[in-house]
Every structure is written in C-alpha cells, then in structure tokens.
Amino acid sequence: MSREYIEVRGAEEHNLKDVDVTVPREELTVVTGLSGSGKSSLAFETIYAEGQRRYIESLSAYARNFLGQMDKPQVENVEGLSPAISIDQKNAANNPRSTVGTVTELHDYLRLLYARVGTPHCPECGREVDDQSAQAMVRRLMDAPEGTRAKICAPVVRDQKGAFEELFDELVGEGYTRVEVDGERFDLTVDRPDLDKNYDHTIDVVVDRVKISEDERSRITDSVETALEEADGVLKVIFPDPPENLEVGGASARSTGDLADADDEDGDTEDRLVVEFSEQLACSHCHIDISEIETRSFSFNSPHGACPECEGLGSTKEVSEDLVIEDPSKPLKHVFEPWSYNRTYYSRQLDNVADHFGVSLETPFEDLDESIQRQFLYGTDNVVHFEWTTKNGTREKTERFEGVIPNLERRHVETDSDRAREHIEEYMAVTTCPACEGTRLKSESRAVLVDGTSITEVNEMSIGDALEHFEGLEAKLDDRERKIAEEILKEIRARLGFMCEVGLEYLTLDREASTLSGGESQRIRLATQIGSGLVGVLYVLDEPSIGLHQRDNDRLLNTLEELRDLGNTLIVVEHDTETMRRADNIIDMGPGPGKRGGEVVVNGSFEALTNCEASVTGEYLAGERVIPVPDERREADGEITIRGARQHNLKDLDVSLPVGNFTAITGVSGSGKSTLMHDVLYKGLAREMNDNTSVDPGAHDAIEGLDNIETVRLIDQSPIGRTPRSNPATYTNVFDYVRELFAQTDTANQRGYEKGRFSFNVKGGRCEACGGQGTVKIDMNFLSDVTVPCEECDGARYNDETLDVTFKGKTIADVLNMSVDEAHDFFESHSQLRRRLKLLKDVGLGYMQLGQPSTTLSGGEAQRVKLAEELGKKDTGETLYLLDEPTTGLHPEDERKLIDVLHRLTDEGNTVVVIEHELDLVKNADNIVDLGPEGGEKGGQVVATGTPEAVARTEESYTGQYLRDLLPDVDLEGPRADRELPAEKGEADQVATGDDD
C-alpha cells in the first residue's frame, strides 16, 4: 500500500465509470468539473464515505450501535485512507437554542470564565454583592411578623439525578425524619420516596419548624446554623401560610401548586413563600440573595441560567393586536378575526359588552373611542351585566369582561386541543422577551461582570470585536484572576482568531445558528477543525468559497493551506478559479454531465488542466471560452424603492431597484444583502401585496412602486421535497404529462387504467412490497444498514401489470430513469412535455435523472429546479423574481446557461434581483447595488450603485475593484493589478487578486 497517495480503484458510485484515481496525501486537491460530472460522487460518496466507514468499523460492535453506520460505496478498493471528516454546507444547527457561540464551543469557555473570575452584582441596584453570615440571615427572618410559622430547611440535593436511597438512610441515622422531595412532603420513618434515578430531584431536609418571635431567636439561630452546615452554606426557609405582602430577603410569595398531604399538620397553603439564603452572596442594600455562581448559571439551556420568562429562547409568542384586528374599518361584530360572531358564546359576549358601552355592533371598530377599543381588547375596567336566553329561560350574571386578547392567551395555555392551539397561534407574533431583552439569561447571571462587562454584552459583540476585547482583558485582571483565567482566555482568543481567519469576523456570538448560510456554517466547522490541531486527517470540503466575497477568499485559502501544512490531506470540491490556482493537484471530472460524465479528464497541475483540449474547465481557465459582457444595458421602466431599511445592521437605507432590469446585490459577507432582500424586500412585499399579516418583515418605512409589478416570487435553495418520493419530475409537473401519455396507450385503455395507476405514491399500480420506493433498507444491527433493490419489482417501483404498459417501447420506470436530456429527445413529438424538459435543460440540469430523489439534490440544484418550474408558469411579464446565489455549485459552462435564462426572464418584462458574488454573473447585470463597506456593524450601507461599469469606477467598492479586469470599458487600475503571487507559482499562475484585509 502506498503511503504517498490515496488510491481509488474501480469506483462506480452513481455515474462514475469504473474510475481509477490517485490523490496525493498531505496536499490540497481540488475536484472540479461540470455540474453532474461526478465530483461529489468521487469525493464524498466514495472517498469520504469509505474513510468514515472504515474508521467506524474499527470500533467495537457495542460502540457502533450508538454511532450509526454508513453504507459501503460502490468501489473495488481504496488504499492509503485516513480517518475522514466531511465539512459540507449543511446548517450548523436548526435548534433555536443554538447560537454561533454554542456551536463553536466559545460559550462554554465564556461560562467558565465568568463562573471563575466574574464579580456578582445586584440585579436591582447594581452594587457588588458580598457574603452573608448566619447572624444576618436570622436578623432578616426576625423581620417577619410575630407568630409567623416557618420551616427551616437544608437543601441537600438541588436538581440532581439519582434515587438517593443511601442519603435517606444517612438522614434517618442523623435524626432527621421530615423531608420535602420535589415539593412533596415525606416522613422517612413512615414512607420513603421512590425516586426515578434518571430524573433531576430536589431534596430539602426539614431541620426545624418554628414560629417567629424574640423568645425563639436562640432556637432559630441554632437551626439556621445546622441547616447551613448540612447544605454547604445554603439555607431554605418555607413560610407555609405567609401573611399578606410578606417579603423576606427581597423574595415574594409564589404558588407551589397542589401539594401531597396538604392536610397534614404543617397546613401548607398553595401560595406559600419560599426564600433561599446563602452564606456566599447577598445584596445587603436590596436584601436579595444571589444563587451560587456556577458555569450552569450562564447557560440558557439550563433552568439555573435561563430567563424564566422565555425559558432561554430570548423571544416569546404573544397574541398580536395587529393580527387580531386586521381591518379596523370592519364593524365591531366582525372585526375580531379569531372570534366568529356566528358562534353563540362570542356573539353573546360582544352583544352584552356593546350594550354595556351603549354602542352598536355595526359601528366600525376604528370609530370607537380609544378607551372602549382597549377594553374590548384587554378587558373592561368595570363589571358587565351578561344576559342570555337558553331553552330553560333567561340567565344572568355580572362579571368583568375578560377581553379578546387575554381570552386567547388563556386558552392557548389551557387547551388540550392541538387544533385550537394552532388556530390561536395564527394570531400570535414572536417578540423579543421583555424580561431578558432577548439575552436569554436571568437577571442574576447578567449582573455578573468581568472587567465591567457582562457575558450578554460579550455575546452581542461581533467575533472581531470580541477578539479585540479579550486580547486586552488579561492586563486588566489582578494576579489571582489572571492565574485562573490564563488558559481560558488562551482558548477563547484562539477560537475567535480562527473564525476571523475564515472571514467570519462580522458574525455576532448570539446569532442563531439556524440563520447562517451554508457557506457560513461550513466555515465555522472549518475554524473548529483548525483549532483541533489534528494531524493525518482526510478533510473533504464542499465548495467552501460559496457566499464568500473575492476579497475574503485569500484568507480562506490561507486557512486551507494551514490545515494542509499541519500534515492533513484536503480534497475540495470547487469551481473557484483562485482555489484551483493555489491547489497542489486538480482532478477534473467529465467530460460531460450525467451519463456523459463520470470519468477523470485531468489529474495533475493547474498548467496540465489549462493545456488539456478535452477539458471544458481548462478552456475557461485558459480564456478560450468566456462568459461575454452584454453589448448594452437595459433601460428601467420604473423603480421599486425601499425606504428606511434598518433591520439588523442596515443603516436606514433607501435603495431603488429598476423595474424591468436584471439587478445584482453584492457586497462582502455580512454586509446586509440577505437582510435587505429576504427580510425587508420579500417579506415586505408578501405582507403588502398578498395581504399576509402573518409575515413579519424587517424594519423599514415603506416600499414604493408596487404598481410596477404584479407578483413576487422567491426562488431560494431550500429543498424541493423532504422525502425520496419527491423528485424533479413530480415537482415540475413533468410526471403528470408522462402519466397522461401512458394512460392514453392502447394497453391502458383496454385494461381500464387511468392516470392514477402510474403513480408510485398510491396503491394500485405501485409495488406494494417496497411501497413504490424501489428499494428496501435492511437493518444489519451493528453492521451498516444495507439498501437493496426491491426483490419484488427489482427497483422498478411498479407491479408487473403496470409495467406491461409501454410507450414507444419504454415502461414508466424506464422514463423515471432517463436523464432530462434523454427524455427531451424521447418525447420530441409532445410539445407541452418537451417545453418543460427544455426548461430543465436551460437551467443546466440536462444531466439529472427525472426520478432522482429530492433528498439527494444539492441546494443549487434544488434552486434551479424551482427556477425551471417558475419558467413553466404562465407569465404576465410583470413578476419580480428574487434569487439567492443561484450560481451555487455551477461550473462556468452551466453558469453561462443560467445567465441566459435570467436574461430571458428579464427580456420578457420581468424584474430579476439576485444576491451574488460570482463576477461573471455580476458583470451581466444591468444594475448593481453594492453593500458594505465591511460586514456586521461596519456594513449595512450602500457603497455603490449603478451599472457594473459605474461600480467598477468606485474606489470604495471591493466588488468594483474585482470587476475592473472583466469589463472592457473600464481601464481604471485597482489593487488587483499590483498584487504579486508567490514566485514558485510561476508567471502562468499570476492573477490579479484583492488586497489582503
């Protein structure tokens, strides 16, 4: 076995044609080629899959049960493999609790730092809190009214898992018999609690039961000291029946719910007062006790740190007045959207409240006095006389009217009906939690400071600002704090530095991970891998340059080279020219897409690729093929203008988009492109044009010029289906036409088969053994699950009777296995079907199988399927199309086809707006809106706008600097022309790149 190469022999995964290839170890190899040529099949489905599978199989059978298994790829042999790590573009996390800080583990180090060197302050007055003695606790207890009953308890277990049988034995041995376990009272001499060891429990030992009085001060002092000793300095005092408005230590009475044995001698009521004291921390001014500061005190995923109002989510759902009243011009009887006046209960309520105020139910809501409007919505100030008729006569009652909004909020909590809850949620909006202001943590945790800064303030910083903050922090700590924090700060600075290296300095630590783009998620994982310092690992990456501006590409490539120089092997699936120039080795797959691909065209240096006549990639790199610049730019037919956009980092922008034009929104990563297009423009138009009040657009003043367009369509990279049953043929309705053709055949007519017979999603024509999926998964326990063709239908999806029906000698299963190109030729005499297939070809998907499961499509492929489906709709010529990086995953040859489609859409009178970094597409736009100048808080401004030529002449525009070399009418020299690459690359490799930033 060679130690210098990874050697692949006989790879036949997907469209690979018995491929043999060698990949140099400890080098950076780029796998490129046309879309569908087999790049991912070689890099991910073969090399990575086999490396991961072998590593997992090296573990014990027991461990493999927990890790899950990977299918064995279709390959004869792979030698020289290392343990493999895939860094793809899947979202870092979809959990709303996941943030940039948590997925990078930075928040774990921040929690440790604040728990060990943080200084607690009072959340009320802001004073630094100090320790509290037993005598101080007794003095505060004695403030209670004479005769108040109290139980002095020692909280010996606080939210810990276990059955605690031995603890109960020890307590009995020490003379303690009464305990409260999870709020329920037990006498250990009579009934021991039977606890589930898998759940958290709280155990309070009742040390003494007393009545507050001066005569009992000595006894109370002894009991307090005993409890503190038993519970390591923590004391809990329970007042079973507290006097009204009793406050001790700043705490107030709270409901403990229904208690077991509520009639015992303690006589506890439901609203008992529970007060905790600690020898450690307390505010002597506000008489507030602060819980012990632990790492979990700063976790919003733990009840010890999470804001109790939003439970650590940072947001709450509340009934929205705007959603309850969509049209205030409606009459009172019909204005409340969630309440139907036809339902007896609601009509009775409204009738009586209207009579109470002396108003007519036909009166428009907006004409009512503002105070009356408020009382209808939130409840009456005074009682209302309710009267209604039943079959038994007239009934009456007098009570305060609850109000529409409190009624909905109460029912949302109390109802057991999912349908009712979902109905109410239609009228609820997500709002920032008022208690924690979106910071997710409770007030005590937010009041712990390190150098005057709270952990929530750090989380609100961008990664770049946080790095600057922590680089200067060590010098501000005293000797003791510096000794404790030294290693923690080292880890924090390293992780922040790695993320800055891959161009993520604009992200804030509290940003939800689910809002990150695929490229941002991938670069976060890449930064984590650099920090791990592993050597001898095989890393497989999927287009890491996606979503990254050319200005930041150098830093990404430096990072990849750093990983390689540690002694790792990198295989990168990529189309980016600069990445190929700096690669040690390039594998070009092809020569065509789909069935015409699956072969290695070139395996060698950049020069070897540019000199290969058989390589389409090489022709583009050598300049023999180019994507041309349009001869002229289109004139605008009007404008859509966004006024005062200020969502996230947008700086109160006014942005105009020419109608009937092709516009590119550009800018460095984090400059505000997605916020402008998705949050402000699309959601704002969806709300105004479709009257969709459930959509909450980003903050802006207005969107003008809506009369210039009829509708808006967002074509993003979300999946076209969640199950393997969805495929391009079904999504674009091609399969409907195909099934109609099969239903019209002679055999189908003779047997009475209709269109539904040829669906694999319903019973009748499909194979029932596999449910129409064509494959069956065999559970192999601790071995990898095996997916095999269905034994009954041999992978055809249909039963024999359905497969008896043929069209031009092909079965319905044969058609599903055709590529788009093959099907386009096969159905040449059927214009409707051929037109839809041509649309798929036009967007560069000719290689794709009609029946390819949607779950196997990349984000870029899914977006192009959607684009083809949109092109197939009847078009009025006044549609606004919004696309987010449509060139994702595209080879320059396929990019050329996509640009032609976008021009065609615009030529038909539509308006096309795309977010894009790819310069060949940007130079084809009629208009550019360039945001920046940087990312995050330093972005959100319009740097340049106008034609590509105008933007290229704007010195402040990074996009313009990189456009100059691609536009014939711009001869302004920028920083690219002065940049020298490393000498060892040679003159042939010298290319203009942006300044290092």
Phi, psi and omega in degrees: 000131180288140176261354182264345185223152162268121185250120180255131181232128172067043180282126182228022179293133182053244185263009179294136186252080176049053188281133168247129182207150176244139179239120181297134177282153179057032175227167178262112181247129176259130173255119184230182181140171180300156176300129180084010182276350178113014182299304182293327179298322179283310188286311186266305187287343180250292188291307181296314183299320180288321177297317179292318181297318181292322179296315181296321181290344177284347180275171181290158178300325180296315181293325182294335177298330185266335185275338188082161186239159177246143179292147178283126181289161179280086180210142182292312181196146173227124181243156177080020183282150171245167171306134190250141176234127178262131176239093184254194187257020177290148179303142180302323179189148176255359180286127181297346178276348182275133177235173176302321180296320183283319183290337177265000181068007178296322183296330177297318179289325176296319179299318179295318180299312184289330178287330186264325183237002179289148178253116180288143176233160179288128180291345181270304186256348178082001178288151175292133184272155182232176179292162182229131181272166177298323180296322179294322178296317180297318180301321181288326176294324183289350176289343179292153181302147179306133176090357179295129180279142182214145173248123179266119188236154174248111178285089186280338177227130181229106177052059178232148178279148176145164177267335173059035179295317180294324179298317180297322177297317180296320181296318178297320179297330179272000176098005179268132181240334184257131177222158168244122180245115181053039177084358181252134185274142178222147169253111187295342177276349183246306183220111177283137176290137177259100189260144174280119185292347183270359182241154178288143179224154174238127182237121177247124177271125177281106181281320183199154173238122188225168168247132184291120175195158180298328181293335183261006185304315182298316180296318180298318180299313179300317182293321179297314180297320178297315180297319179297322179293320181291325187250026175054049172089009180243140182230138174237129178242127181248125174260104187298320181225074187293144173299156182300135178066019176294131175228129178230121178067026177083357180270160178227163185299142176222152181286136177254004179080186180290130181253142173291153179055042186293346181260016181285183189292343178290330179063037180298142173259171180291328181259066178271161181255126179244122182236133177251139175239156177217142175289347187275300191227135175194146176268113182289340181279314182264357183055044178248128176272138179254130179297158178303134182279116179232171178298325181288347175294343182248013177260123177277004173260005180238141178298342180283342181237338186289146173299125183293339182285313182253001180056036173087008180272338180084353180217157178228156176261125180228149176296128184264130178299323181293328179279327178292322178242092181281326183228095183294351178280351179290155177293157184307323185289341183238006188282332184275102188304319182286344183255123175266124182294341180286344178275130191305315185299312184290321179296321178297316179299311183293320178303311185290321179291323176296318177298321180301320182267354179069038179241158179271145177291346178272355180289129176302139183301322184291344180271353179286154174300144185301324180291326178289320175305314182299320183288328173296321184281318190242004178110148183281152177286330182238169180289154181240140177274114180260133180220130179212158185256134174237177180292343179263006179121194182271136177241151183220152170200156180236121180200169179284135178288129187295322185099146184296312185291312175301327178297315180294318181296318179295315181294328179297325180280319190275333188292145174261359183268119177298324181296317179295319180296317179296323178298316180293323182295342175295339183250018179248145179239147177279125180233156176297134182300123182289336183286314183253359180057035176084002183277347174081340187259155178288164188297323180298322180289324180289343182268003175272126187239145169238116185055040176077007182240132179275164180293329179290327176293324177294317180296333179279350179284154169287163181299320179296316179292324179295321178298316178298320180298313185281339177292332180257003187285322188302323182291342183268356181267154176281175187301316181295312180296322181295321179295318180291319190271353188306306183289325180297313181296326178299315179293319181297313181296322180297313182294319177296321179297319179297321181289327175294324180299327182262018171081028182247022185294345182275343181289142173270152184292335181266008179291135180296134182296331182291345180268359181282147175285168179300320179293320178295318178298319181295319182289331174297314179294326178296317178298322179297320180292324177298319181294334181291333178068022180291149179235145176080022182259149174263116177256131177241120185243146182248099177045065181295344182279353182298134179080003184252129178291151181304328181299328184264359185295324180302317181295321178297315181293324175300322178295315179298320179293327177296317177299318179296317184291343174289344182112024180253161177255129181243129172242118186241120172279118190201151173248351186294129184297315183295325177297319179293323179297325184265001179285153175280332185208147180231133173247115180258119181266152181165216359285340180237190177269166173057230183290344177271001178249210178082016178235157176272115180275316179220140171222093184182211186276173177299319180295321179297324180291315182292338180266000182272117182288338183276354185260119175295322178301313180300323180295322177290319180293327181277354180085006179284332172240138179220157171267115189286159172273136179302147180294327179211158178263148182285152173273148181280147176255022184138189182217147165253121187242127175266126181251131170064039178290123184219023177289142180052243185263006180291133187261067175052055188278144164249117184232129178252133178244117182296132178283140181078014181241166175256111185245136175250128173264118186236178179141163180294164180301133179084010183280347177115013184296308182294323178299317181294313186280311185282302190286321184266301187291303185294311181293325178295318178291321179298323180288316186278318185280326181259003182053041183263093184284351178283346178275132181249095183288161176293159186299126175197166181273314183193161170237118184255157177088021182294338180289352179277348181227154179265323182207165179234140180227125177262124179243096183253192186257019176291154183300150177275352179191154184261352183233159179296346180288337177276141180208171182304325181294317180287322184293322183267006181068009175300322184293331176299315179296319181297315181295325177296320179296318180292326179289342180268357180291160182299316182298317180296320180293320180297323183269356180075025179281131175256181185305321183296340180298333187261017174265135177270007180259352181230156180292154178128291183259341184279167174280122183280342180295325180246003180067024179082010180269338178086345180226159177230131179267127180259121179284117184256022178059246183274355171270167180298137174301143182247125175261121184236152174302144180300128182295331184285314184250359180058037176086003185278344179082339186244160176279169187300322182297319179293322182285351173291337181277125180233153175235116184053039176082003182245140174277169177298327177293322178299320180296318179297332180275354179286150169281165179301318179300315180296316181294325179299320178286323185294322182259039188299334183266006182244097192297317181298314180292318181296324180297316180292323178294324179295327178297320176295321176296318185298330180268013174086023182246026180299335182280344190284139175287141181299324183261017181295126182303137183298335181291345180263359182277143174285169178299320179294320179294318178299320180294321181287329173297317178298320180297318178297320179295322178294320180296334181281348180282156176294125188250130178274348181085007180231043181256142173262115179259128179244124181233142182248105179049063182292346180277002181307124177080008186260134169287152179307326179294320178285329177297322178299318179296319181296317179299321177299320179295316181295322176296320180296318177301317182290321180298335180278006176099006179273168175247127183243127177234126181233145166269127186203147172249337185294118189291331179295326175283318182299321182290344178272351182287153173282330187215145178235136168245107184259118181260161181157217002284337179241194177260167177066220184294339179272005178248208176078018178238155174277113181275319181205152176209151182133197179292161176305324180295319180294319180292323180296335179272359181271111185300326185285349186268118175296320178300316179299321180299323181277341180282338190303319183288345185260354183247122184293336184268006180242114181249010179293126181278134178241188184296341181295322186293335184268355187279130177252133176273166178307140187301326185293348178285336178085163183297325183296339183264354185290126181219146180289129177227169183282162174303143170297139182244000000 
